[in-house]
Amino acid sequence: MKKNQFVPQLPYGTRDFLPKEAKHKRMVEESLAKLFSSWGYDEIVTPTFEYLETLSVSGGAELAETMFKFFDKKNSILALRADMTTPIARVAATRLRDNGPLQRLFYLTNVFRHEEAQAGRQCEFYQAGVELLGEADAAADAEVVALAVQAMLDAGLTNFQIGLGQVEFINGLMQESGLSKEECQQIKHCMVTRDLVGLETILAVSGVAEKTQQVIKSIPLLHGKEELLEKAYGMINNEVSRAALDNLAHIYQLLKYYGVEQYVNFDLGIIRDFDYYTGMVFEGYTPGLGFPICGGGRYDNMLSSFGAACPATGFALGIERILLALLRQEIDPDCNEREVYVGWNNGSLHKAIQEAVKLRQLGKTVELALTAQNREQAVESQKGRGFAEIIYFGD
Amino acid sequence: MTSSDMDYLTIALPKGKLFGLSADLLAKVGYTAENLSEKSRKLIISNEKEKIRFIITKTADLPTYVEYGAADIGVIGKDVLLEEGKDVYELLDLKFGYCRMMVAVPKALKREKLSDYAHLRVATKFPHIAERFFRSQGIQVEFIKLNGSIELAPMVGLAELIVDIVETGRTLKENNLEEIAQIVPATARLIANRVSFKMKFDRINKLVEDLKSVMAEEAAQ
C-alpha cells in the first residue's frame, strides 16, 4: 500500500454485506417473511429513530444506556431503535388501538446498540421477529415458540434447541423463601449474570433454611424434558411457582400438537431480564455459536407504559447469527445459479437484447454482454463469471 | 471444530500458576489427555477416547475463548473474570489459586485515609476493577494501565498507588510497599459458555458434581 493513500474506515460496530453475503441474508429474510405471513402475521415498519423518551419507556430503560443518541433541531434527544418491541408496543397502544384487541405483527429490520461487538452481532445488526399482542393464554405462547422453531427450520438450521423457562417460577420461590428484598435483588443479579458461585455465597450468609437454599441454588440447573416439571413441582410450596409450572406444562402440551416438542427443553434457569418479562421466556441455541440465536417471552406490562394495558408475547431472531451458524455448520443455502450469458458481436446487439428480455421473462438469470465480443472472448466471459450456459449472436 | 462439535468437550486452561493445579484436579475426575503440559508445542491436545480437547491460552484471553464458545468450559481466576467482565457461567469455586486484589502505596507516601489519595495516579494491570473500586469509594484518581511489574511504577514516579493481586505480600514488603485497602479476594473458578452449558448440560453438570465430590473428599482429609 502506498504511503498517504486514503483508506476509508468504517465506524466501530458496523459492517458491509458484500454481494454473496447480502444474497444469503436476503434469502433467509425472504423465507422468514413468507413464513410469518403464512401464520397470519402482518409486517410493520417503524422509524429508525424516535424520541429517547419513547424508546426508554418501561423495559427500554436498560437498553437506553446502549442507545445511539443525538439531537434534533429543537434539541430534543433522539435515539436509534435498540429493539423493535418498544416501537411496536407504542404503535399498538396508540395507532392500532382501534383495530381490535388481537394483533399479530412481524418485522425484519436493523437495530442499533452501542455495546462491545460479539460473534454475529455488531452495533448495527438485523433482527427478524414477531409480537403477538392481546392474548394472555398459553395458546399464544405456544404459537410463538412453535413459530420460532419453524423459523429456524425454514432458515435452514437443523440442529438446534429451545430452552423454555418461566420467570414467575423464580419470583414465587423468592416470595416463599422469606429473603429480604435486597437479598432477592442480589440473588436475581447473580442469576442474570450467571454467577452460581456468588449465588451460593449470598445464600450461605442469608440465614434461610438449608432446604430453601438448596432449591434456589438448583434453579440454574433445572434442565430437562417433562420429568423436570415433576421434579420442580416437588421442590416448591407456593401458588405462584405452581401456576408457572402449570403454564409451562400447558404450553408444552400444545407444542406437542404442533409437533415441535423434540426441539424444546425446559430450563427454569432462563431469565433473560426480570424487569421486562412476566411469564414464559425462551432462548434458542445451535452448535458452533456461543451466543443464543433467538430469544423471547411474555411481557404483559410493557404496553401499559404506553397507556393501554395489553398482554403480549413474542421473539426476535438474529439474522447475522443465523448466517454465521449456517456457515459454521457448513450448510450452504442454495443460491439461484447464474444461468445464461448472452454475448454478441458487432451488428447483433439488438438480437441479443431481445433474447435477454425473452429469457428473463421466462424467469432465467441472464447477464447481457455490454461490449462486442468474438466467440472466444464471450465463452471466456461466460466461464469467468460463472454462467452455466451461453447464447451467442454474431459470426 | 471446537464447541460446534457436539461429541467433544473443549476445556481451556490458563498458562501460569493455575495450569498445574487445574490439570491435576481435572485428572482426578477423568478429564486428562496424554502430553497435557503447559510446555506442549501442540496448541490443541486431544483425548480421542474420552472425547476431550484441551486448549492452553494466555490468562487474560481465557474468558474470551469461553464467551465465544471456542472452548466450552475453562478454569480461570476470579480476578481475571472481574476484570474482563465476559458473559459466561461461573459454575464452581475451585478454592485454589487464592490471591487478593488490593491497593498499595510506598511507605513513604502513606496518608491517613483512602480519600486522601484523591487525584493521584494508580498503576495497575486491572483498570476495570480499580476503576470500579475507586468509583464505589467516591474517590477520583487517574489510572495507568501496565502489563506487569506494577511495583516498579511508584519507585520511578510513574504512579503513587498501585492496584494489584498479592498472594503472600512478600513482593510488597521487598519493595517497601504497604497495603492500604483490600478490594476483593479471588480464587480459581470453573466457567462455561452460556450455550455449551445448555447444549452439553448433562456432561458439564456431571463434571461439576464430580469435581464437588473430589473437593469435598480432599477437604475432609
Interface residues (C-beta under 8 A of the other chain):
Chain A: Q118 A119 N159 Q161 G163 T193 R194 D195 L196 V197 G198 E200 P220 L221 H223 N265 D267 E283 Y285 T286 P287 G288 L289 G290 F291 P292 R328 Q329
Chain B: S3 S4 D5 M6 V66 E67 Y68 G69 A70 K78 D87 V88 Y89 E90 L91 L92 D93 R189 N193 R194 V195 S196 K198 M199 F201 N205
